[in-house]
Amino acid sequence: MLNATIALLALLATAGVAHAQTVVVVRHAERADAGTGGAMMMATDPALSEAGRARAESLAIALEDAGITTIVVTEYKRTQQTAAPLAKRLGLTVETVPSKDAEGLVAKVKAAKGNVLIVGHSNTVPPTIKRLGIEADVKIGESDYDDLFIINLGPPPSLLRLHYR
């Protein structure tokens, strides 16, 4: 039901725009070290927690019919593990772009033929959305893992923000 709802909303977002590319941007799912107290360190590379693995499976179910042809992640395990279930379902090879290479990420999106999934981080998702032409300010809380941003790149670019479980 959820993937049908998302597909319908994405279709409505792209209605009337011929051949518009859709980009889905999410933050990685829950980290295994989340909630352990103290500041989380970006120098570490934690895997996903059990809840994170379940969320990654949910994302795969939600997006399996969304026409995703390219999946872009960062060098960190948590983004790769978030994208892995969808990549497996679709038979896609995940493309890795360093988390600090915003220009390289946008270049991958523009070079893609079809719809794109980007899995990023709480500090990379908002600027990525900006770089894709969305003017609205997007904020992601440190404990927010359920945001699903659907960007239609057709003129003008538009943003639809949903949540998934």
C-alpha positions as MATLAB code, in Angstrom:
seq = 'MLNATIALLALLATAGVAHAQTVVVVRHAERADAGTGGAMMMATDPALSEAGRARAESLAIALEDAGITTIVVTEYKRTQQTAAPLAKRLGLTVETVPSKDAEGLVAKVKAAKGNVLIVGHSNTVPPTIKRLGIEADVKIGESDYDDLFIINLGPPPSLLRLHYR';
ca = [
       0.000    0.000    0.000;
       2.784    2.434    0.917;
       4.652    1.958   -2.354;
       1.431    2.475   -4.319;
       0.821    5.730   -2.414;
       4.358    6.944   -3.061;
       4.155    6.012   -6.728;
       0.855    7.900   -7.043;
       2.271   10.985   -5.314;
       5.382   10.905   -7.486;
       3.187   10.607  -10.571;
       1.115   13.584   -9.441;
       4.297   15.569   -8.783;
       5.482   14.922  -12.327;
       2.112   15.289  -14.069;
       2.271   17.619  -17.034;
       6.068   17.613  -17.196;
       7.365   15.607  -20.127;
      10.323   13.349  -19.373;
      11.041   14.965  -15.997;
      13.634   13.188  -13.927;
      12.690   12.336  -10.357;
      15.272   12.208   -7.592;
      14.472   10.588   -4.261;
      16.704   11.736   -1.414;
      16.811   10.034    1.981;
      19.028   10.065    5.000;
      20.559    6.711    5.882;
      18.535    4.538    8.250;
      19.204    4.245   11.987;
      22.828    3.762   13.028;
      23.889    0.946   15.320;
      25.522    3.490   17.645;
      22.516    5.842   17.786;
      21.342    6.601   21.281;
      24.525    5.395   22.986;
      25.060    8.739   24.696;
      27.568   11.428   23.910;
      28.171   13.045   20.576;
      28.162   10.756   17.556;
      31.445   10.882   15.739;
      31.633   11.086   11.955;
      35.078    9.475   12.148;
      33.389    6.196   12.978;
      31.664    4.099   10.381;
      28.873    2.268   12.191;
      26.623   -0.231   10.495;
      22.843   -0.012   10.643;
      20.967   -1.101   13.731;
      18.248   -3.736   13.588;
      15.697   -0.903   13.254;
      17.840    0.592   10.482;
      17.950   -2.681    8.564;
      14.156   -2.934    8.839;
      13.813    0.653    7.588;
      16.108   -0.115    4.626;
      13.855   -3.043    3.687;
      10.827   -0.748    3.966;
      12.501    1.754    1.659;
      13.152   -1.001   -0.888;
       9.492   -2.018   -0.843;
       8.351    1.599   -1.133;
      10.613    2.391   -4.105;
      10.719   -0.882   -6.037;
       8.222    0.426   -8.613;
       9.467    4.043   -8.708;
      11.572    3.638  -11.847;
      14.884    4.029  -10.014;
      17.756    3.378  -12.432;
      20.636    4.855  -10.434;
      21.438    4.661   -6.723;
      24.090    6.977   -5.284;
      25.508    6.621   -1.757;
      28.491    7.898    0.210;
      31.543    5.963    1.332;
      29.968    5.128    4.706;
      28.501    1.710    5.531;
      25.215    3.146    6.770;
      24.349    4.729    3.406;
      25.430    1.629    1.510;
      23.427   -0.661    3.795;
      20.357    1.582    3.487;
      20.479    1.323   -0.312;
      21.432   -2.366   -0.531;
      17.948   -3.944   -0.332;
      16.619   -1.758   -3.164;
      19.742   -2.295   -5.265;
      19.354   -6.055   -4.823;
      15.658   -5.990   -5.764;
      16.388   -3.936   -8.882;
      19.659   -5.620   -9.857;
      21.522   -2.293   -9.723;
      25.115   -1.559   -8.816;
      25.315    1.216   -6.250;
      27.496    4.195   -7.194;
      29.618    5.745   -4.439;
      30.442    9.436   -4.257;
      32.492   10.835   -1.349;
      30.231   12.608    1.150;
      32.164   15.857    0.656;
      31.906   15.794   -3.155;
      28.646   17.681   -3.689;
      29.567   18.593   -7.269;
      30.325   14.956   -8.119;
      26.979   13.917   -6.687;
      25.051   16.440   -8.776;
      27.027   15.352  -11.856;
      25.995   11.707  -11.242;
      22.356   12.755  -10.987;
      22.485   14.820  -14.175;
      24.222   11.997  -16.056;
      21.657    9.407  -14.971;
      19.085    8.131  -17.419;
      15.963    7.705  -15.324;
      15.079    8.254  -11.699;
      17.705    8.406   -8.973;
      17.883    7.474   -5.298;
      20.427    9.379   -3.206;
      21.202    8.123    0.303;
      23.012   10.753    2.341;
      23.410   12.091    5.863;
      21.626   14.634    8.052;
      24.262   17.214    7.106;
      24.376   16.393    3.364;
      20.700   15.902    2.460;
      19.603   19.571    2.876;
      22.453   21.011    0.748;
      21.927   18.267   -1.849;
      18.284   19.275   -2.158;
      19.370   22.919   -2.587;
      21.883   21.948   -5.285;
      19.073   20.202   -7.156;
      17.213   23.511   -7.451;
      14.872   23.512   -4.457;
      14.809   26.876   -2.707;
      12.891   25.826    0.429;
      14.935   25.322    3.580;
      14.995   21.679    4.615;
      15.988   20.676    8.113;
      16.647   17.171    9.391;
      16.882   16.467   13.107;
      19.633   14.255   14.463;
      17.080   11.528   15.255;
      15.053   11.871   12.019;
      15.419    8.841    9.766;
      12.020    8.679    8.066;
      12.104   11.631    5.651;
      11.570   10.808    1.990;
      12.212   13.779   -0.302;
      10.906   13.445   -3.858;
      12.292   16.053   -6.229;
      10.947   16.559   -9.717;
      13.720   18.196  -11.737;
      11.371   19.470  -14.416;
      11.157   23.219  -14.851;
      10.705   24.449  -12.238;
      12.025   21.842   -9.777;
       9.502   20.818   -7.124;
       9.761   19.046   -3.790;
       7.423   16.615   -2.080;
       8.345   15.601    1.491;
       6.928   12.342    2.823;
       7.714   10.012    5.710;
       8.171    6.246    5.595;
       8.418    3.605    8.296;
];
